[in-house]
């Protein structure tokens, strides 16, 4: 009998139960894989920067390419004013990427397949960008909701649409990442179950789909981290440069 494909998303406690005023803050499998992802990132970049060779080794080359990739992304979307926020965007991209990639390993837990994780990240970005916008422009930041060149008659409708669009940013940002990771891993588990159920004789076709789907999921894992980071840069650009 095939395993329920949704069981891979179960969150369970590791160690003793810890509660503060009826709020459960126990260490879970999700917490564990977030810690593992963070440690892998730290080890990776420490190894990549410990020896700065003229001819870089593979780890150093990947670390430098990652740095250049994010630096160019920020320059292309937020301009020179976005450079002070490089550290945050870089950390965000690497964290989401490694959480996505780590979830591809057998028996691993995909942190980004849970809406609570992606929504907290998106909400933090939304609040941070909004605060930056008001710090930089004061109440002038509200001009973001009033596009230039709009007829006076349509202005109330356009402002409502702009406000709704702005407030929906954390929802769309979080759901996009969560839905893609959850759907992909569910499909992989389903086809894997077909391979086991059908055996060697009939399982070759779902096995082929599983292999192709695994390759696609690796690409999706990178693309979703990229989309998450570049949308953050675009939101930051609105706050810094106030294009309207």
SETORDO-153830 format. One line per 3 residues: number of its first residue (from 1); for each residue x, y, z of C-alpha. Coordinates in Angstrom, 2 decimals. Layout:
// residues N
NUM> X/Y/Z | ...
//
This chain:
// residues 244
1> 0.00/0.00/0.00 | 1.44/3.36/-1.05 | 2.37/5.91/1.58
4> 0.17/8.98/1.85 | 2.05/11.67/-0.14 | 0.97/14.32/2.38
7> 2.73/12.62/5.30 | 6.03/14.14/4.19 | 4.73/17.57/5.25
10> 3.91/16.56/8.83 | 5.58/18.69/11.49 | 6.51/16.82/14.66
13> 8.28/17.70/17.88 | 11.91/16.75/18.48 | 12.82/16.61/22.14
16> 10.79/17.92/25.09 | 7.70/20.10/24.81 | 8.43/23.79/25.45
19> 5.60/26.23/26.09 | 5.53/29.93/26.98 | 2.11/31.14/28.10
22> 0.32/28.34/26.18 | 2.40/29.05/23.04 | 4.23/25.95/21.86
25> 7.81/26.83/20.87 | 9.11/23.26/20.88 | 11.95/22.29/18.56
28> 10.51/20.50/15.52 | 11.71/18.78/12.35 | 11.03/22.08/10.53
31> 13.28/23.90/13.00 | 15.95/21.24/12.55 | 16.10/21.60/8.78
34> 16.15/25.41/9.01 | 19.16/25.11/11.32 | 20.81/22.57/9.00
37> 20.25/24.85/5.98 | 21.76/27.80/7.84 | 24.78/25.76/8.94
40> 25.39/24.47/5.41 | 25.31/28.04/4.09 | 27.80/29.21/6.75
43> 30.14/26.27/6.10 | 29.88/26.71/2.33 | 30.83/30.40/2.38
46> 33.51/29.92/5.02 | 35.13/27.29/2.84 | 34.70/29.55/-0.19
49> 36.41/32.51/1.45 | 39.08/30.91/3.66 | 41.58/30.79/0.77
52> 41.28/33.52/-1.84 | 43.17/31.89/-4.69 | 43.86/33.72/-7.95
55> 42.58/30.60/-9.68 | 39.56/29.73/-7.52 | 38.62/26.20/-6.55
58> 35.07/24.96/-7.13 | 33.70/26.10/-3.76 | 35.29/29.55/-4.07
61> 34.02/29.87/-7.64 | 30.44/29.02/-6.62 | 30.62/31.45/-3.70
64> 31.88/34.26/-5.95 | 29.28/33.49/-8.63 | 26.53/33.63/-5.99
67> 27.81/37.00/-4.78 | 27.99/38.40/-8.32 | 24.57/36.98/-9.24
70> 22.79/38.69/-6.34 | 24.78/41.90/-6.73 | 23.72/42.16/-10.39
73> 20.11/41.34/-9.49 | 19.99/44.23/-7.02 | 21.68/46.64/-9.45
76> 19.27/45.73/-12.25 | 16.11/46.07/-10.13 | 16.77/48.52/-7.29
79> 19.77/50.44/-8.63 | 22.63/51.82/-6.56 | 20.30/52.72/-3.69
82> 19.65/49.03/-3.15 | 23.30/48.17/-2.45 | 23.06/48.75/1.34
85> 20.47/45.96/1.46 | 22.71/43.44/-0.31 | 23.36/41.44/2.87
88> 19.66/40.89/3.51 | 18.76/39.98/-0.10 | 21.76/37.66/-0.35
91> 20.91/35.90/2.93 | 17.26/35.61/1.92 | 18.08/34.08/-1.47
94> 20.59/31.59/-0.07 | 18.30/30.54/2.78 | 15.32/29.88/0.50
97> 17.55/28.16/-2.08 | 19.21/25.82/0.41 | 15.89/25.01/2.13
100> 14.46/24.14/-1.30 | 17.46/22.06/-2.34 | 17.80/20.29/1.01
103> 14.17/19.21/0.68 | 15.11/17.30/-2.48 | 17.15/14.78/-0.47
106> 15.46/11.50/0.52 | 13.79/11.63/3.95 | 14.51/15.36/4.24
109> 11.89/17.93/5.23 | 11.04/20.79/2.87 | 10.71/23.86/5.09
112> 9.41/26.06/2.28 | 6.49/23.71/1.61 | 4.76/25.18/4.69
115> 2.77/28.39/4.29 | 3.59/29.55/7.84 | 7.31/29.68/7.00
118> 6.95/31.42/3.64 | 4.31/33.83/4.99 | 6.50/34.90/7.93
121> 9.35/35.62/5.50 | 7.01/37.51/3.14 | 5.37/39.46/5.99
124> 8.78/40.49/7.34 | 9.78/41.70/3.87 | 6.47/43.56/3.43
127> 6.74/45.33/6.80 | 10.41/46.12/6.29 | 9.90/47.57/2.81
130> 6.93/49.65/4.00 | 8.95/51.05/6.91 | 11.85/51.88/4.56
133> 9.43/53.63/2.20 | 8.01/55.89/4.93 | 11.48/56.59/6.37
136> 12.80/57.63/2.94 | 9.78/59.61/1.74 | 7.53/60.26/4.73
139> 3.87/60.60/3.81 | 5.04/61.12/0.22 | 5.32/57.34/0.06
142> 1.54/57.26/-0.34 | 2.07/58.65/-3.85 | 2.86/55.02/-4.75
145> -0.90/54.42/-4.76 | -1.60/57.33/-7.10 | -0.16/56.54/-10.56
148> 0.69/59.60/-12.62 | -1.44/60.43/-15.66 | -4.61/58.78/-14.37
151> -7.85/60.74/-15.11 | -9.51/62.23/-12.02 | -12.68/60.21/-12.68
154> -10.82/56.90/-12.49 | -8.52/57.92/-9.62 | -10.65/56.53/-6.71
157> -10.95/53.16/-8.43 | -7.25/53.03/-9.32 | -6.21/53.95/-5.76
160> -8.36/51.13/-4.34 | -6.86/48.67/-6.82 | -3.31/49.84/-6.00
163> -3.90/49.53/-2.25 | -5.35/46.02/-2.62 | -2.45/45.06/-4.87
166> 0.06/46.41/-2.34 | -1.56/44.65/0.63 | -1.70/41.35/-1.28
169> 2.09/41.30/-1.77 | 2.92/39.11/1.24 | 0.12/36.69/0.31
172> 1.17/36.30/-3.33 | 4.86/36.13/-2.40 | 4.35/33.41/0.21
175> 1.73/31.35/-1.63 | 3.81/31.23/-4.84 | 6.77/29.61/-3.06
178> 4.71/27.36/-0.78 | 2.38/26.10/-3.55 | 5.17/25.30/-6.00
181> 7.25/23.39/-3.47 | 4.30/21.50/-2.01 | 2.81/20.56/-5.39
184> 6.15/19.38/-6.79 | 7.02/17.22/-3.79 | 3.50/15.76/-3.70
187> 3.78/14.73/-7.37 | 7.20/13.18/-6.77 | 5.80/11.15/-3.87
190> 2.77/10.05/-5.92 | 4.88/8.79/-8.84 | 7.29/7.16/-6.39
193> 4.32/5.32/-4.90 | 3.28/4.14/-8.37 | 6.76/2.70/-8.95
196> 6.54/0.67/-5.72 | 2.94/-0.43/-6.33 | 3.48/-1.56/-9.95
199> 6.82/-3.24/-9.32 | 9.56/-3.97/-11.86 | 7.19/-4.93/-14.69
202> 4.85/-1.93/-14.79 | 6.84/0.60/-12.79 | 9.26/1.68/-15.52
205> 6.93/4.40/-16.87 | 6.25/6.14/-13.52 | 9.97/5.70/-12.74
208> 10.80/7.68/-15.88 | 8.32/10.36/-14.84 | 9.88/10.44/-11.35
211> 13.37/10.98/-12.76 | 12.16/13.74/-15.10 | 10.11/15.32/-12.31
214> 13.13/15.29/-9.98 | 15.15/17.23/-12.55 | 12.28/19.66/-13.01
217> 11.93/20.10/-9.24 | 15.62/20.99/-8.90 | 15.10/23.70/-11.51
220> 11.91/24.88/-9.77 | 13.75/24.99/-6.42 | 16.27/27.44/-7.89
223> 13.69/29.45/-9.83 | 11.45/29.90/-6.78 | 14.37/31.18/-4.70
226> 15.23/33.56/-7.55 | 11.62/34.77/-7.92 | 11.34/35.30/-4.16
229> 14.54/37.37/-4.11 | 13.86/39.40/-7.25 | 10.32/40.31/-6.15
232> 11.82/41.49/-2.87 | 14.21/43.68/-4.89 | 11.31/45.07/-6.93
235> 9.36/45.93/-3.77 | 12.51/47.53/-2.35 | 12.90/49.54/-5.54
238> 9.38/50.96/-5.09 | 10.25/51.99/-1.53 | 13.59/53.56/-2.44
241> 12.86/55.22/-5.77 | 9.08/55.71/-5.48 | 8.20/54.96/-9.11
244> 4.53/55.71/-9.65
//
